[in-house]
Amino acid sequence: MAKIYSKKNQLTTTMKPKKEVVSFLLNYSKALHMIKVADNSFEIIAN
Amino acid sequence: MIADIQIPDALLVQDYIAGKEEALATLIKRHESKIYGFIYSKVSDRDVSNDIFQDTFIKVIKTLKSNSYNEEGKFLPWVMRISHNLVIDYFRKNKKMPLYRETEEFSVFSIMTDDALTIENQLIANQVELDIQKLIEELPEDQKEVLIMRMYKDMSFKEISELTGVSINTSLGRMRYALMNLRKVIDKHQIILTN
């Protein structure tokens, strides 16, 4: 008996950003501190 | 993770603002496909999509960390709006700056122009500005006031009407007459005000 080759369902690939981008964002968030002085906001990136 | 599904976005945002960095990771993981997919659907370029995705979340992070975010249960629509605006900025920038490659026959300097005024034109522009200021002095006081507020102080007609104590329509009328009278004065003195 011949094998039945069923067509695989074409899965739509879920698009995602690069892992490096997400990793950068998480590190950026950890390093970023916002300080408010009077009416001004200052961003400080702690290395 | 089941725990991720149960915690609503609004709570994750609260946690993040309170200092829990893992909350941001959860939010990104939850929504990255939708946001990235949306950006890619507009720009059709993976590298550009990554850049815009990154810029989107940098704005999100800054807004949340500076406590400028108003939680109305609409985190995802807010982030999508930011990414949408960045996509528009990308297209605007691209339209203004087409990519030119220099070849032997073609130099980019043949189409680049420097829009800055020459010294001579700058002197003429300064003189024209001085002439206009003298002409404005010849206007009736109420018209002069509105014109100066509008053109030199960049005020809206609403602000002008509040400051001068008249209706917006009156301010608009005075501005209209100011310009008409200015043109009459220019014609009367036969002044040339072009550069």
gemmi code that builds the backbone of each chain (N, CA, C; Angstrom):
import gemmi

chains = {
    "A": [
        ("MET", (0.855, -1.193, 0.000), (0.000, 0.000, 0.000), (0.881, 1.229, 0.000)),
        ("ALA", (0.511, 2.140, -0.835), (1.344, 3.338, -0.941), (1.212, 4.169, 0.325)),
        ("LYS", (2.313, 4.812, 0.578), (2.260, 5.669, 1.769), (1.369, 6.871, 1.471)),
        ("ILE", (0.703, 7.301, 2.485), (-0.105, 8.512, 2.295), (0.717, 9.697, 2.774)),
        ("TYR", (1.023, 10.517, 1.820), (1.767, 11.723, 2.191), (0.759, 12.864, 2.336)),
        ("SER", (0.497, 13.212, 3.524), (-0.449, 14.319, 3.698), (0.340, 15.625, 3.728)),
        ("LYS", (-0.305, 16.595, 3.176), (0.355, 17.904, 3.140), (0.418, 18.446, 4.548)),
        ("LYS", (1.583, 18.921, 4.889), (1.690, 19.520, 6.221), (0.994, 20.865, 6.162)),
        ("ASN", (0.331, 21.194, 7.217), (-0.302, 22.510, 7.262), (0.783, 23.566, 7.274)),
        ("GLN", (0.580, 24.537, 6.440), (1.595, 25.612, 6.430), (1.368, 26.505, 7.629)),
        ("LEU", (2.312, 26.437, 8.514), (2.174, 27.267, 9.710), (2.697, 28.662, 9.407)),
        ("THR", (1.952, 29.631, 9.825), (2.470, 30.998, 9.651), (3.509, 31.232, 10.729)),
        ("THR", (4.678, 31.642, 10.293), (5.743, 31.852, 11.285), (5.434, 33.122, 12.055)),
        ("THR", (5.497, 33.002, 13.370), (5.265, 34.196, 14.188), (6.542, 35.011, 14.119)),
        ("MET", (6.357, 36.304, 13.823), (7.524, 37.149, 13.693), (7.896, 37.693, 15.044)),
        ("LYS", (9.187, 37.678, 15.295), (9.663, 38.201, 16.578), (10.903, 39.043, 16.333)),
        ("PRO", (11.151, 39.986, 17.231), (12.385, 40.749, 17.101), (13.576, 39.862, 17.463)),
        ("LYS", (14.770, 40.358, 17.136), (15.980, 39.591, 17.453), (16.143, 39.490, 18.959)),
        ("LYS", (16.745, 38.391, 19.394), (16.950, 38.209, 20.838), (17.853, 39.306, 21.384)),
        ("GLU", (18.826, 39.724, 20.522), (19.763, 40.759, 20.976), (19.037, 42.065, 21.276)),
        ("VAL", (17.998, 42.360, 20.501), (17.234, 43.602, 20.698), (16.517, 43.554, 22.041)),
        ("VAL", (15.884, 42.420, 22.310), (15.149, 42.280, 23.580), (16.130, 42.332, 24.749)),
        ("SER", (17.252, 41.660, 24.561), (18.268, 41.639, 25.608), (18.780, 43.053, 25.884)),
        ("PHE", (19.005, 43.805, 24.802), (19.459, 45.194, 24.960), (18.438, 46.005, 25.749)),
        ("LEU", (17.157, 45.834, 25.388), (16.098, 46.615, 26.055), (16.040, 46.313, 27.545)),
        ("LEU", (16.182, 45.045, 27.876), (16.113, 44.668, 29.300), (17.315, 45.234, 30.064)),
        ("ASN", (18.485, 45.180, 29.429), (19.668, 45.733, 30.088), (19.588, 47.247, 30.199)),
        ("TYR", (19.062, 47.855, 29.123), (18.893, 49.315, 29.122), (17.971, 49.741, 30.256)),
        ("SER", (16.891, 48.980, 30.407), (15.925, 49.298, 31.455), (16.559, 49.183, 32.839)),
        ("LYS", (17.391, 48.159, 33.014), (18.026, 47.973, 34.328), (18.990, 49.112, 34.625)),
        ("ALA", (19.640, 49.593, 33.568), (20.663, 50.621, 33.779), (20.075, 52.031, 33.878)),
        ("LEU", (18.854, 52.211, 33.357), (18.303, 53.568, 33.279), (17.652, 53.994, 34.594)),
        ("HIS", (18.023, 55.202, 35.023), (17.357, 55.801, 36.188), (16.885, 57.188, 35.786)),
        ("MET", (15.656, 57.516, 36.157), (15.142, 58.850, 35.841), (15.080, 59.646, 37.137)),
        ("ILE", (15.654, 60.852, 37.052), (15.630, 61.701, 38.257), (14.921, 62.995, 37.910)),
        ("LYS", (13.986, 63.386, 38.761), (13.253, 64.645, 38.529), (13.794, 65.718, 39.452)),
        ("VAL", (14.229, 66.828, 38.813), (14.675, 67.979, 39.595), (13.843, 69.163, 39.144)),
        ("ALA", (13.046, 69.700, 40.030), (12.093, 70.782, 39.699), (11.216, 70.283, 38.537)),
        ("ASP", (11.216, 70.989, 37.408), (10.363, 70.571, 36.286), (11.102, 69.738, 35.259)),
        ("ASN", (12.355, 69.418, 35.540), (13.155, 68.699, 34.539), (13.377, 67.252, 34.944)),
        ("SER", (13.418, 66.419, 33.923), (13.747, 65.012, 34.156), (15.108, 64.718, 33.573)),
        ("PHE", (15.916, 64.004, 34.307), (17.244, 63.638, 33.822), (17.358, 62.126, 33.731)),
        ("GLU", (17.966, 61.687, 32.627), (18.177, 60.245, 32.462), (19.595, 59.922, 32.871)),
        ("ILE", (19.752, 58.908, 33.687), (21.099, 58.482, 34.070), (21.240, 57.022, 33.708)),
        ("ILE", (22.290, 56.728, 32.930), (22.549, 55.330, 32.582), (23.706, 54.868, 33.450)),
        ("ALA", (23.426, 53.952, 34.348), (24.477, 53.446, 35.225), (25.132, 52.247, 34.553)),
        ("ASN", (26.411, 52.334, 34.336), (27.109, 51.211, 33.685), (27.435, 50.093, 34.640)),
    ],
    "B": [
        ("MET", (3.937, 30.719, 30.151), (3.806, 30.384, 31.569), (2.435, 30.788, 32.074)),
        ("ILE", (1.838, 29.963, 32.897), (0.493, 30.230, 33.386), (0.488, 31.518, 34.197)),
        ("ALA", (1.539, 31.718, 34.973), (1.606, 32.908, 35.836), (1.533, 34.166, 34.980)),
        ("ASP", (2.189, 34.152, 33.764), (2.182, 35.314, 32.881), (0.770, 35.597, 32.423)),
        ("ILE", (0.012, 34.547, 32.086), (-1.312, 34.770, 31.523), (-2.209, 35.396, 32.565)),
        ("GLN", (-2.034, 35.014, 33.816), (-2.948, 35.480, 34.839), (-2.733, 36.936, 35.224)),
        ("ILE", (-1.518, 37.409, 35.122), (-1.264, 38.788, 35.553), (-1.595, 39.746, 34.410)),
        ("PRO", (-2.578, 40.643, 34.633), (-2.932, 41.577, 33.557), (-1.814, 42.596, 33.295)),
        ("ASP", (-1.840, 43.163, 32.108), (-0.817, 44.153, 31.720), (-0.729, 45.290, 32.730)),
        ("ALA", (-1.895, 45.764, 33.170), (-1.911, 46.934, 34.067), (-1.107, 46.656, 35.337)),
        ("LEU", (-1.228, 45.434, 35.843), (-0.487, 45.082, 37.070), (0.997, 44.947, 36.789)),
        ("LEU", (1.307, 44.372, 35.631), (2.718, 44.239, 35.258), (3.361, 45.619, 35.132)),
        ("VAL", (2.599, 46.543, 34.547), (3.111, 47.910, 34.393), (3.360, 48.523, 35.770)),
        ("GLN", (2.402, 48.319, 36.654), (2.562, 48.838, 38.031), (3.795, 48.264, 38.690)),
        ("ASP", (3.964, 46.934, 38.540), (5.116, 46.264, 39.133), (6.412, 46.818, 38.569)),
        ("TYR", (6.410, 47.038, 37.247), (7.625, 47.537, 36.598), (7.979, 48.916, 37.124)),
        ("ILE", (6.932, 49.779, 37.218), (7.179, 51.136, 37.710), (7.696, 51.083, 39.154)),
        ("ALA", (7.214, 50.076, 39.884), (7.664, 49.943, 41.279), (9.069, 49.370, 41.384)),
        ("GLY", (9.624, 48.942, 40.251), (11.019, 48.502, 40.279), (11.264, 47.053, 39.886)),
        ("LYS", (10.194, 46.324, 39.553), (10.402, 44.913, 39.207), (10.722, 44.790, 37.716)),
        ("GLU", (11.980, 44.624, 37.427), (12.414, 44.584, 36.024), (11.855, 43.375, 35.273)),
        ("GLU", (11.571, 42.277, 35.999), (11.064, 41.070, 35.321), (9.699, 41.336, 34.687)),
        ("ALA", (8.984, 42.296, 35.245), (7.664, 42.625, 34.695), (7.785, 43.116, 33.253)),
        ("LEU", (8.855, 43.879, 32.981), (9.072, 44.358, 31.610), (9.342, 43.193, 30.676)),
        ("ALA", (10.153, 42.237, 31.143), (10.461, 41.063, 30.321), (9.176, 40.323, 29.957)),
        ("THR", (8.277, 40.208, 30.930), (7.003, 39.511, 30.686), (6.167, 40.267, 29.664)),
        ("LEU", (6.117, 41.581, 29.834), (5.327, 42.403, 28.903), (5.871, 42.288, 27.485)),
        ("ILE", (7.183, 42.370, 27.347), (7.788, 42.295, 26.014), (7.501, 40.923, 25.403)),
        ("LYS", (7.726, 39.893, 26.194), (7.515, 38.527, 25.681), (6.058, 38.324, 25.254)),
        ("ARG", (5.158, 38.914, 25.999), (3.732, 38.735, 25.727), (3.317, 39.412, 24.433)),
        ("HIS", (3.901, 40.573, 24.159), (3.412, 41.397, 23.047), (4.376, 41.553, 21.887)),
        ("GLU", (5.576, 40.982, 21.994), (6.598, 41.246, 20.979), (6.153, 40.824, 19.581)),
        ("SER", (5.465, 39.681, 19.469), (5.072, 39.208, 18.135), (4.106, 40.170, 17.470)),
        ("LYS", (3.139, 40.597, 18.263), (2.115, 41.485, 17.691), (2.751, 42.810, 17.251)),
        ("ILE", (3.578, 43.373, 18.099), (4.161, 44.683, 17.797), (5.166, 44.571, 16.652)),
        ("TYR", (6.054, 43.579, 16.746), (7.050, 43.403, 15.695), (6.364, 43.085, 14.364)),
        ("GLY", (5.367, 42.205, 14.427), (4.627, 41.834, 13.214), (3.960, 43.033, 12.571)),
        ("PHE", (3.419, 43.904, 13.403), (2.772, 45.116, 12.899), (3.790, 46.011, 12.184)),
        ("ILE", (4.935, 46.210, 12.836), (5.972, 47.073, 12.242), (6.443, 46.476, 10.914)),
        ("TYR", (6.703, 45.166, 10.931), (7.211, 44.516, 9.715), (6.199, 44.611, 8.568)),
        ("SER", (4.917, 44.525, 8.930), (3.878, 44.592, 7.894), (3.908, 45.941, 7.183)),
        ("LYS", (4.443, 46.963, 7.844), (4.506, 48.304, 7.229), (5.823, 48.536, 6.499)),
        ("VAL", (6.936, 48.090, 7.086), (8.228, 48.460, 6.501), (8.873, 47.354, 5.684)),
        ("SER", (8.403, 46.114, 5.879), (8.891, 44.958, 5.103), (10.407, 44.789, 5.117)),
        ("ASP", (11.010, 45.102, 6.228), (12.470, 44.968, 6.333), (12.774, 44.576, 7.777)),
        ("ARG", (13.470, 43.456, 7.936), (13.676, 42.948, 9.298), (14.572, 43.867, 10.138)),
        ("ASP", (15.620, 44.366, 9.502), (16.551, 45.219, 10.265), (15.866, 46.499, 10.715)),
        ("VAL", (15.120, 47.102, 9.802), (14.399, 48.339, 10.139), (13.352, 48.039, 11.216)),
        ("SER", (12.701, 46.902, 11.088), (11.676, 46.523, 12.080), (12.309, 46.362, 13.452)),
        ("ASN", (13.504, 45.758, 13.489), (14.189, 45.620, 14.777), (14.517, 46.980, 15.377)),
        ("ASP", (14.953, 47.891, 14.513), (15.303, 49.240, 14.997), (14.082, 49.943, 15.560)),
        ("ILE", (12.993, 49.878, 14.805), (11.777, 50.583, 15.243), (11.210, 49.931, 16.504)),
        ("PHE", (11.303, 48.613, 16.581), (10.847, 47.898, 17.777), (11.640, 48.367, 18.987)),
        ("GLN", (12.955, 48.479, 18.786), (13.828, 48.914, 19.883), (13.491, 50.338, 20.299)),
        ("ASP", (13.342, 51.226, 19.317), (13.026, 52.631, 19.622), (11.673, 52.747, 20.332)),
        ("THR", (10.736, 51.890, 19.918), (9.412, 51.904, 20.562), (9.543, 51.623, 22.040)),
        ("PHE", (10.268, 50.561, 22.345), (10.349, 50.189, 23.752), (11.258, 51.098, 24.561)),
        ("ILE", (12.194, 51.745, 23.909), (12.987, 52.739, 24.637), (12.068, 53.862, 25.113)),
        ("LYS", (11.148, 54.274, 24.222), (10.179, 55.320, 24.621), (9.284, 54.816, 25.754)),
        ("VAL", (8.865, 53.567, 25.623), (7.988, 52.988, 26.653), (8.709, 52.990, 28.005)),
        ("ILE", (9.954, 52.533, 27.979), (10.735, 52.430, 29.218), (10.917, 53.811, 29.844)),
        ("LYS", (11.261, 54.788, 29.009), (11.495, 56.141, 29.544), (10.218, 56.715, 30.149)),
        ("THR", (9.098, 56.510, 29.461), (7.835, 57.063, 29.959), (7.430, 56.405, 31.272)),
        ("LEU", (7.581, 55.088, 31.332), (7.203, 54.388, 32.566), (8.122, 54.773, 33.715)),
        ("LYS", (9.411, 54.850, 33.423), (10.368, 55.146, 34.490), (10.259, 56.585, 34.983)),
        ("SER", (9.761, 57.475, 34.126), (9.635, 58.863, 34.582), (8.242, 59.124, 35.139)),
        ("ASN", (7.489, 58.051, 35.363), (6.153, 58.156, 35.956), (5.204, 59.056, 35.176)),
        ("SER", (5.399, 59.056, 33.847), (4.535, 59.910, 33.018), (3.392, 59.131, 32.392)),
        ("TYR", (3.262, 57.858, 32.739), (2.266, 57.017, 32.084), (0.972, 56.962, 32.886)),
        ("ASN", (-0.156, 57.203, 32.173), (-1.456, 57.122, 32.840), (-2.092, 55.776, 32.563)),
        ("GLU", (-2.214, 54.962, 33.570), (-2.734, 53.620, 33.353), (-4.244, 53.658, 33.157)),
        ("GLU", (-4.667, 53.362, 31.932), (-6.113, 53.296, 31.685), (-6.463, 51.929, 31.116)),
        ("GLY", (-5.644, 50.959, 31.430), (-5.894, 49.601, 30.957), (-5.649, 49.436, 29.469)),
        ("LYS", (-4.795, 50.309, 28.915), (-4.594, 50.234, 27.465), (-3.119, 50.216, 27.122)),
        ("PHE", (-2.396, 49.327, 27.761), (-0.952, 49.289, 27.543), (-0.620, 48.952, 26.088)),
        ("LEU", (-1.193, 47.868, 25.581), (-0.844, 47.443, 24.218), (-1.224, 48.483, 23.175)),
        ("PRO", (-2.464, 49.034, 23.201), (-2.775, 50.092, 22.218), (-1.815, 51.269, 22.295)),
        ("TRP", (-1.377, 51.603, 23.502), (-0.429, 52.703, 23.667), (0.903, 52.383, 22.983)),
        ("VAL", (1.407, 51.182, 23.213), (2.683, 50.798, 22.615), (2.544, 50.718, 21.089)),
        ("MET", (1.417, 50.217, 20.632), (1.196, 50.116, 19.176), (1.165, 51.506, 18.548)),
        ("ARG", (0.573, 52.458, 19.267), (0.519, 53.838, 18.757), (1.926, 54.419, 18.640)),
        ("ILE", (2.758, 54.139, 19.641), (4.150, 54.628, 19.586), (4.853, 54.030, 18.377)),
        ("SER", (4.696, 52.719, 18.181), (5.391, 52.069, 17.059), (4.841, 52.589, 15.736)),
        ("HIS", (3.543, 52.835, 15.686), (2.923, 53.376, 14.473), (3.510, 54.740, 14.133)),
        ("ASN", (3.653, 55.596, 15.145), (4.226, 56.931, 14.911), (5.678, 56.846, 14.469)),
        ("LEU", (6.414, 55.898, 15.012), (7.825, 55.737, 14.611), (7.922, 55.222, 13.182)),
        ("VAL", (6.961, 54.400, 12.786), (6.947, 53.924, 11.397), (6.726, 55.109, 10.451)),
        ("ILE", (5.811, 55.995, 10.859), (5.542, 57.191, 10.042), (6.798, 58.060, 9.970)),
        ("ASP", (7.468, 58.244, 11.102), (8.704, 59.037, 11.110), (9.735, 58.423, 10.170)),
        ("TYR", (9.804, 57.102, 10.167), (10.762, 56.384, 9.302), (10.465, 56.690, 7.836)),
        ("PHE", (9.196, 56.638, 7.451), (8.839, 56.898, 6.058), (9.092, 58.347, 5.682)),
        ("ARG", (8.829, 59.252, 6.632), (9.057, 60.683, 6.348), (10.540, 60.930, 6.135)),
        ("LYS", (11.355, 60.342, 6.992), (12.799, 60.549, 6.895), (13.324, 59.957, 5.584)),
        ("ASN", (12.810, 58.806, 5.227), (13.264, 58.133, 4.014), (12.916, 58.913, 2.772)),
        ("LYS", (11.743, 59.548, 2.836), (11.288, 60.321, 1.666), (12.208, 61.513, 1.455)),
        ("LYS", (12.658, 62.135, 2.564), (13.487, 63.336, 2.466), (14.926, 62.993, 2.119)),
        ("MET", (15.347, 61.790, 2.428), (16.760, 61.483, 2.230), (16.926, 60.242, 1.362)),
        ("PRO", (16.720, 60.404, 0.054), (16.890, 59.236, -0.805), (18.346, 58.797, -0.837)),
        ("LEU", (18.600, 57.536, -1.054), (19.961, 57.030, -1.011), (20.636, 57.260, -2.354)),
        ("TYR", (21.702, 58.011, -2.333), (22.456, 58.239, -3.573), (23.821, 57.604, -3.460)),
        ("ARG", (24.209, 56.901, -4.486), (25.543, 56.306, -4.463), (26.428, 57.050, -5.453)),
        ("GLU", (27.588, 57.433, -4.992), (28.473, 58.171, -5.904), (29.103, 57.239, -6.909)),
        ("THR", (29.102, 57.687, -8.163), (29.790, 56.926, -9.214), (30.721, 57.891, -9.926)),
        ("GLU", (31.422, 57.392, -10.934), (32.328, 58.291, -11.661), (31.561, 59.392, -12.375)),
        ("GLU", (30.390, 59.016, -12.913), (29.621, 60.020, -13.665), (28.818, 60.920, -12.751)),
        ("PHE", (28.518, 60.453, -11.585), (27.572, 61.171, -10.741), (28.192, 61.477, -9.380)),
        ("SER", (28.187, 62.743, -9.032), (28.670, 63.111, -7.717), (27.489, 63.610, -6.902)),
        ("VAL", (27.452, 63.226, -5.666), (26.324, 63.618, -4.837), (26.264, 65.135, -4.652)),
        ("PHE", (27.410, 65.807, -4.801), (27.435, 67.266, -4.644), (26.733, 67.983, -5.789)),
        ("SER", (26.470, 67.263, -6.879), (25.753, 67.909, -7.982), (24.279, 68.084, -7.663)),
        ("ILE", (23.778, 67.348, -6.677), (22.375, 67.541, -6.331), (22.177, 68.065, -4.905)),
        ("MET", (23.227, 68.044, -4.115), (23.097, 68.586, -2.761), (23.171, 70.091, -2.820)),
        ("THR", (22.308, 70.761, -2.093), (22.378, 72.221, -2.060), (22.504, 72.678, -0.620)),
        ("ASP", (23.129, 73.807, -0.474), (23.233, 74.413, 0.838), (22.169, 75.498, 0.901)),
        ("ASP", (21.182, 75.302, 1.794), (20.068, 76.244, 1.822), (20.356, 77.494, 2.629)),
        ("ALA", (21.487, 77.549, 3.273), (21.795, 78.721, 4.107), (21.956, 79.957, 3.223)),
        ("LEU", (21.552, 81.111, 3.745), (21.650, 82.345, 2.968), (23.102, 82.755, 2.823)),
        ("THR", (23.409, 83.391, 1.682), (24.753, 83.958, 1.523), (24.836, 85.177, 2.433)),
        ("ILE", (26.042, 85.687, 2.626), (26.220, 86.867, 3.485), (25.376, 88.025, 2.968)),
        ("GLU", (25.419, 88.208, 1.644), (24.678, 89.320, 1.038), (23.177, 89.163, 1.308)),
        ("ASN", (22.671, 87.949, 1.076), (21.244, 87.702, 1.299), (20.878, 87.845, 2.767)),
        ("GLN", (21.798, 87.475, 3.636), (21.542, 87.608, 5.082), (21.418, 89.080, 5.447)),
        ("LEU", (22.293, 89.913, 4.857), (22.233, 91.355, 5.133), (20.908, 91.933, 4.642)),
        ("ILE", (20.501, 91.475, 3.442), (19.234, 91.971, 2.885), (18.081, 91.525, 3.781)),
        ("ALA", (18.122, 90.262, 4.219), (17.061, 89.735, 5.085), (16.973, 90.540, 6.373)),
        ("ASN", (18.122, 90.890, 6.944), (18.133, 91.679, 8.179), (17.518, 93.055, 7.949)),
        ("GLN", (17.846, 93.662, 6.779), (17.321, 94.984, 6.473), (15.805, 94.939, 6.282)),
        ("VAL", (15.351, 93.896, 5.590), (13.905, 93.725, 5.359), (13.186, 93.615, 6.705)),
        ("GLU", (13.773, 92.866, 7.606), (13.182, 92.662, 8.938), (13.075, 93.994, 9.672)),
        ("LEU", (14.127, 94.806, 9.587), (14.113, 96.125, 10.246), (13.044, 97.021, 9.625)),
        ("ASP", (12.932, 96.964, 8.289), (11.943, 97.785, 7.586), (10.530, 97.404, 8.019)),
        ("ILE", (10.292, 96.102, 8.120), (8.958, 95.623, 8.521), (8.623, 96.117, 9.924)),
        ("GLN", (9.612, 96.067, 10.804), (9.367, 96.501, 12.187), (8.991, 97.980, 12.225)),
        ("LYS", (9.633, 98.782, 11.370), (9.299, 100.227, 11.322), (7.882, 100.412, 10.801)),
        ("LEU", (7.508, 99.611, 9.806), (6.174, 99.741, 9.212), (5.088, 99.349, 10.204)),
        ("ILE", (5.376, 98.337, 11.006), (4.404, 97.877, 12.005), (4.079, 99.011, 12.975)),
        ("GLU", (5.073, 99.851, 13.249), (4.870, 100.980, 14.170), (3.819, 101.955, 13.654)),
        ("GLU", (3.582, 101.934, 12.331), (2.616, 102.886, 11.749), (1.175, 102.388, 11.874)),
        ("LEU", (0.993, 101.175, 12.333), (-0.356, 100.617, 12.429), (-1.082, 101.172, 13.657)),
        ("PRO", (-2.430, 101.142, 13.620), (-3.189, 101.502, 14.828), (-2.820, 100.571, 15.978)),
        ("GLU", (-2.891, 101.091, 17.193), (-2.393, 100.383, 18.378), (-2.974, 98.979, 18.542)),
        ("ASP", (-4.297, 98.833, 18.354), (-4.910, 97.520, 18.602), (-4.464, 96.493, 17.558)),
        ("GLN", (-4.292, 96.978, 16.322), (-3.850, 96.056, 15.264), (-2.377, 95.687, 15.450)),
        ("LYS", (-1.606, 96.678, 15.851), (-0.161, 96.452, 16.071), (0.025, 95.402, 17.166)),
        ("GLU", (-0.776, 95.547, 18.207), (-0.681, 94.644, 19.368), (-0.920, 93.192, 18.961)),
        ("VAL", (-2.002, 92.978, 18.195), (-2.358, 91.610, 17.773), (-1.281, 91.043, 16.858)),
        ("LEU", (-0.805, 91.871, 15.937), (0.198, 91.405, 14.978), (1.475, 90.974, 15.686)),
        ("ILE", (1.893, 91.805, 16.649), (3.144, 91.484, 17.369), (2.974, 90.210, 18.179)),
        ("MET", (1.828, 90.073, 18.825), (1.595, 88.869, 19.637), (1.571, 87.623, 18.755)),
        ("ARG", (0.985, 87.767, 17.602), (0.819, 86.598, 16.735), (2.124, 86.226, 16.033)),
        ("MET", (2.782, 87.235, 15.442), (3.942, 86.922, 14.593), (5.241, 86.829, 15.379)),
        ("TYR", (5.371, 87.653, 16.418), (6.642, 87.673, 17.134), (6.629, 86.879, 18.438)),
        ("LYS", (5.440, 86.775, 19.042), (5.386, 86.018, 20.292), (4.723, 84.653, 20.104)),
        ("ASP", (4.378, 84.340, 18.867), (3.841, 83.007, 18.534), (2.635, 82.609, 19.378)),
        ("MET", (1.787, 83.593, 19.665), (0.630, 83.267, 20.515), (-0.543, 82.838, 19.657)),
        ("SER", (-1.397, 81.998, 20.224), (-2.610, 81.594, 19.512), (-3.633, 82.723, 19.641)),
        ("PHE", (-4.637, 82.710, 18.771), (-5.683, 83.754, 18.839), (-6.482, 83.642, 20.133)),
        ("LYS", (-6.577, 82.441, 20.651), (-7.273, 82.247, 21.923), (-6.515, 82.984, 23.028)),
        ("GLU", (-5.169, 82.807, 23.021), (-4.349, 83.467, 24.048), (-4.407, 84.980, 23.873)),
        ("ILE", (-4.380, 85.432, 22.625), (-4.422, 86.872, 22.342), (-5.737, 87.470, 22.832)),
        ("SER", (-6.825, 86.761, 22.545), (-8.143, 87.308, 22.940), (-8.259, 87.356, 24.457)),
        ("GLU", (-7.702, 86.349, 25.136), (-7.751, 86.340, 26.612), (-6.923, 87.479, 27.188)),
        ("LEU", (-5.765, 87.725, 26.572), (-4.872, 88.750, 27.110), (-5.396, 90.150, 26.840)),
        ("THR", (-6.009, 90.336, 25.677), (-6.467, 91.682, 25.312), (-7.914, 91.935, 25.741)),
        ("GLY", (-8.583, 90.897, 26.206), (-9.942, 91.077, 26.730), (-11.003, 91.245, 25.654)),
        ("VAL", (-10.728, 90.728, 24.464), (-11.737, 90.799, 23.395), (-12.032, 89.391, 22.918)),
        ("SER", (-13.044, 89.281, 22.049), (-13.390, 87.950, 21.561), (-12.360, 87.481, 20.528)),
        ("ILE", (-12.370, 86.182, 20.267), (-11.446, 85.637, 19.251), (-11.738, 86.273, 17.892)),
        ("ASN", (-13.018, 86.455, 17.592), (-13.378, 87.044, 16.293), (-12.818, 88.442, 16.141)),
        ("THR", (-12.856, 89.199, 17.231), (-12.291, 90.558, 17.188), (-10.794, 90.499, 16.937)),
        ("SER", (-10.108, 89.582, 17.624), (-8.657, 89.423, 17.416), (-8.370, 89.059, 15.972)),
        ("LEU", (-9.151, 88.126, 15.434), (-8.951, 87.703, 14.036), (-9.163, 88.886, 13.096)),
        ("GLY", (-10.204, 89.683, 13.393), (-10.496, 90.848, 12.563), (-9.352, 91.849, 12.599)),
        ("ARG", (-8.850, 92.098, 13.789), (-7.744, 93.055, 13.939), (-6.511, 92.581, 13.186)),
        ("MET", (-6.246, 91.272, 13.229), (-5.094, 90.713, 12.520), (-5.272, 90.915, 11.020)),
        ("ARG", (-6.489, 90.676, 10.557), (-6.784, 90.822, 9.122), (-6.565, 92.261, 8.688)),
        ("TYR", (-7.084, 93.185, 9.460), (-6.908, 94.605, 9.137), (-5.454, 95.020, 9.248)),
        ("ALA", (-4.750, 94.438, 10.214), (-3.323, 94.770, 10.370), (-2.567, 94.422, 9.097)),
        ("LEU", (-2.836, 93.228, 8.554), (-2.137, 92.803, 7.333), (-2.551, 93.659, 6.135)),
        ("MET", (-3.858, 93.979, 6.066), (-4.325, 94.823, 4.946), (-3.675, 96.192, 5.013)),
        ("ASN", (-3.625, 96.761, 6.194), (-3.044, 98.093, 6.364), (-1.546, 98.090, 6.132)),
        ("LEU", (-0.906, 96.985, 6.522), (0.541, 96.854, 6.300), (0.830, 96.887, 4.802)),
        ("ARG", (-0.005, 96.175, 4.045), (0.178, 96.160, 2.585), (-0.017, 97.570, 2.022)),
        ("LYS", (-0.997, 98.296, 2.565), (-1.250, 99.666, 2.085), (-0.048, 100.557, 2.374)),
        ("VAL", (0.516, 100.406, 3.563), (1.676, 101.227, 3.956), (2.870, 100.912, 3.055)),
        ("ILE", (3.048, 99.617, 2.773), (4.170, 99.209, 1.909), (4.001, 99.829, 0.525)),
        ("ASP", (2.752, 99.793, 0.016), (2.496, 100.383, -1.308), (2.705, 101.883, -1.284)),
        ("LYS", (2.241, 102.492, -0.179), (2.336, 103.963, -0.061), (3.796, 104.397, -0.108)),
        ("HIS", (4.647, 103.688, 0.623), (6.066, 104.069, 0.654), (6.841, 103.473, -0.499)),
        ("GLN", (6.163, 102.674, -1.303), (6.779, 101.995, -2.461), (8.036, 101.240, -2.050)),
        ("ILE", (7.880, 100.454, -1.045), (9.028, 99.698, -0.522), (9.079, 98.334, -1.175)),
        ("ILE", (10.307, 97.888, -1.423), (10.464, 96.536, -1.962), (10.954, 95.649, -0.812)),
        ("LEU", (10.167, 94.642, -0.501), (10.521, 93.802, 0.656), (10.790, 92.360, 0.227)),
        ("THR", (11.596, 92.231, -0.790), (11.911, 90.856, -1.216), (13.407, 90.641, -1.163)),
        ("ASN", (13.812, 89.438, -1.060), (15.239, 89.104, -0.949), (15.712, 88.480, -2.254)),
    ],
}
model = gemmi.Model(1)
for chain_id, residues in chains.items():
    chain = gemmi.Chain(chain_id)
    for i, (resn, *xyz) in enumerate(residues, 1):
        res = gemmi.Residue()
        res.name, res.seqid = resn, gemmi.SeqId(i, " ")
        for name, pos in zip(("N", "CA", "C"), xyz):
            atom = gemmi.Atom()
            atom.name, atom.element = name, gemmi.Element(name[0])
            atom.pos, atom.b_iso = gemmi.Position(*pos), 0.0
            res.add_atom(atom)
        chain.add_residue(res)
    model.add_chain(chain)
structure = gemmi.Structure()
structure.add_model(model)
structure.setup_entities()
